[in-house]
């Protein structure tokens, strides 16, 4: 099997959108999300010599990104440099419990988790069906299939700015639809 080679000149075009979308869901702040993605690219450049080529570029960058997100929460929750992370949960029962105790163990999935994931997937598909056709197609190509911005813009004869407006409107509509039909 051929080893994957890094091509940092194309990282922004290929992965910035995906990494940003991944991050914004976790930090809920556009500026912080942009900073974390930039830190991820910088860390990737600085650690290229450690890349073994066994994973794809995207997978490798996502693993760096996940550490950067954890670092972000450690920074904002640290108490004089301690690495523990506190969670302030809205229900008073568990307030102040350690994050490590609250992170779901992905290997410990139940049938209920699987059913909930299937239901969410169906709700997302239903909401996608309610979007205007062009908007849904562009959203799927960009966010689900990970097709390059330039390729989508060429196919639909739109500018990158127009693409982002379409994606933003699709996300907003999907969020409202899911809030109404899923939560």
C-alpha positions as CSV (number, residue, x, y, z in Angstrom):
1,X,0.0,0.0,0.0
2,X,1.4,3.4,-1.0
3,X,2.1,5.8,1.9
4,X,0.2,9.1,1.9
5,X,2.3,12.2,1.2
6,X,1.6,15.6,2.7
7,X,0.9,18.6,0.5
8,X,0.6,21.6,2.9
9,X,0.2,24.0,0.0
10,X,-3.3,22.6,-0.6
11,X,-4.4,22.1,3.0
12,X,-6.4,25.3,3.2
13,X,-8.3,24.6,0.0
14,X,-8.9,20.9,0.8
15,X,-9.5,20.9,4.6
16,X,-10.1,24.4,6.0
17,X,-13.9,24.1,5.6
18,X,-14.2,20.7,7.1
19,X,-11.9,21.5,10.0
20,X,-13.8,24.8,10.7
21,X,-17.2,23.0,10.6
22,X,-15.8,20.3,12.9
23,X,-14.5,23.0,15.3
24,X,-17.4,25.4,15.3
25,X,-19.8,22.7,16.6
26,X,-17.4,22.1,19.5
27,X,-16.5,25.7,20.5
28,X,-19.5,27.7,19.2
29,X,-17.4,30.8,18.5
30,X,-16.3,31.6,14.9
31,X,-13.2,33.6,15.9
32,X,-12.0,30.9,18.3
33,X,-12.8,28.2,15.7
34,X,-10.7,30.1,13.0
35,X,-7.9,30.4,15.5
36,X,-7.9,26.7,16.4
37,X,-7.9,25.7,12.7
38,X,-5.0,28.1,12.1
39,X,-3.1,26.6,15.0
40,X,-3.9,23.1,13.6
41,X,-2.3,24.0,10.2
42,X,0.7,25.5,12.0
43,X,1.1,22.5,14.2
44,X,0.8,20.3,11.1
45,X,3.6,22.2,9.4
46,X,5.8,22.0,12.5
47,X,5.3,18.3,12.9
48,X,5.4,17.1,9.2
49,X,8.5,15.1,10.0
50,X,6.4,13.0,12.4
51,X,3.9,12.1,9.7
52,X,4.3,8.4,8.9
53,X,2.0,8.3,5.9
54,X,-0.2,5.6,7.3
55,X,-3.3,7.8,7.6
56,X,-4.7,10.3,5.1
57,X,-3.8,14.0,5.4
58,X,-7.3,14.8,6.6
59,X,-7.3,12.2,9.3
60,X,-3.9,13.3,10.5
61,X,-5.0,17.0,10.6
62,X,-8.2,16.1,12.4
63,X,-6.2,14.3,15.1
64,X,-4.1,17.5,15.5
65,X,-7.3,19.5,15.6
66,X,-8.9,17.4,18.3
67,X,-5.8,18.0,20.5
68,X,-6.0,21.8,19.8
69,X,-9.7,21.8,20.8
70,X,-8.8,20.0,24.1
71,X,-6.0,22.5,24.6
72,X,-8.4,25.3,24.1
73,X,-10.7,24.0,26.9
74,X,-7.8,23.3,29.2
75,X,-6.6,26.9,28.7
76,X,-9.9,28.5,29.5
77,X,-10.7,26.2,32.4
78,X,-7.2,25.8,33.9
79,X,-6.5,26.8,37.4
80,X,-3.0,28.2,37.5
81,X,-1.8,25.8,34.8
82,X,-3.5,22.6,36.0
83,X,-4.4,20.3,33.1
84,X,-7.8,19.2,34.5
85,X,-10.8,20.5,32.8
86,X,-14.0,21.5,34.7
87,X,-17.4,21.3,33.1
88,X,-20.2,23.6,34.3
89,X,-23.2,21.6,33.5
90,X,-26.6,23.4,33.6
91,X,-28.2,20.8,35.9
92,X,-27.1,21.4,39.4
93,X,-26.5,17.7,40.1
94,X,-23.3,17.2,38.3
95,X,-21.9,20.7,38.3
96,X,-18.1,20.8,38.5
97,X,-17.6,17.1,37.6
98,X,-14.4,16.4,35.6
99,X,-14.7,16.4,31.9
100,X,-12.8,13.1,31.7
101,X,-15.8,11.5,33.5
102,X,-18.3,13.0,31.1
103,X,-16.7,12.2,27.7
104,X,-18.6,9.3,26.2
105,X,-16.7,6.2,25.6
106,X,-17.2,5.5,21.9
107,X,-16.5,1.8,22.4
108,X,-19.3,1.6,25.0
109,X,-22.2,2.2,22.6
110,X,-25.6,0.8,23.4
111,X,-28.5,-0.3,21.1
112,X,-30.2,2.9,22.3
113,X,-27.2,5.0,21.0
114,X,-27.4,3.2,17.6
115,X,-31.1,3.8,17.4
116,X,-30.7,7.5,18.3
117,X,-28.0,7.9,15.6
118,X,-30.2,6.3,13.0
119,X,-33.1,8.5,14.0
120,X,-30.9,11.6,13.8
121,X,-29.7,10.5,10.4
122,X,-33.2,10.1,9.2
123,X,-34.2,13.5,10.6
124,X,-31.2,15.1,8.8
125,X,-32.2,13.5,5.5
126,X,-35.8,14.7,6.0
127,X,-34.5,18.2,6.7
128,X,-32.2,18.1,3.6
129,X,-35.2,17.1,1.5
130,X,-37.0,20.3,2.6
131,X,-34.2,22.6,1.3
132,X,-34.3,24.1,-2.1
133,X,-32.8,21.6,-4.6
134,X,-29.7,23.5,-5.5
135,X,-29.0,24.5,-1.9
136,X,-29.3,20.9,-0.8
137,X,-27.0,19.6,-3.6
138,X,-24.3,22.2,-2.8
139,X,-24.6,21.6,0.9
140,X,-24.2,17.8,0.4
141,X,-21.3,18.2,-2.0
142,X,-19.4,20.5,0.3
143,X,-20.1,19.3,3.8
144,X,-20.9,15.6,3.3
145,X,-18.9,14.6,0.3
146,X,-16.1,17.1,1.0
147,X,-15.8,18.2,-2.6
148,X,-13.4,21.1,-3.2
149,X,-14.8,24.7,-3.1
150,X,-13.4,25.5,-6.5
151,X,-14.9,22.4,-8.1
152,X,-18.4,23.2,-6.7
153,X,-18.1,26.9,-7.8
154,X,-17.1,25.8,-11.3
155,X,-19.9,23.3,-11.6
156,X,-22.6,25.7,-10.4
157,X,-21.0,28.8,-11.9
158,X,-21.0,30.7,-8.6
159,X,-18.4,32.6,-6.6
160,X,-16.8,31.3,-3.4
161,X,-18.7,34.0,-1.5
162,X,-21.9,32.9,-3.0
163,X,-21.1,29.3,-2.1
164,X,-20.6,30.3,1.6
165,X,-23.9,32.2,1.6
166,X,-25.6,29.1,0.3
167,X,-23.9,26.8,2.8
168,X,-24.7,29.3,5.7
169,X,-28.4,29.4,4.6
170,X,-28.5,25.6,4.4
171,X,-27.0,25.2,7.8
172,X,-29.4,27.7,9.3
173,X,-32.4,26.0,7.7
174,X,-31.2,22.6,8.8
175,X,-30.6,23.7,12.4
176,X,-34.2,25.2,12.5
177,X,-35.6,22.0,11.0
178,X,-33.8,19.7,13.4
179,X,-34.7,21.9,16.3
180,X,-38.3,21.6,15.4
181,X,-38.3,17.9,14.4
182,X,-35.5,16.3,16.4
183,X,-35.0,18.0,19.7
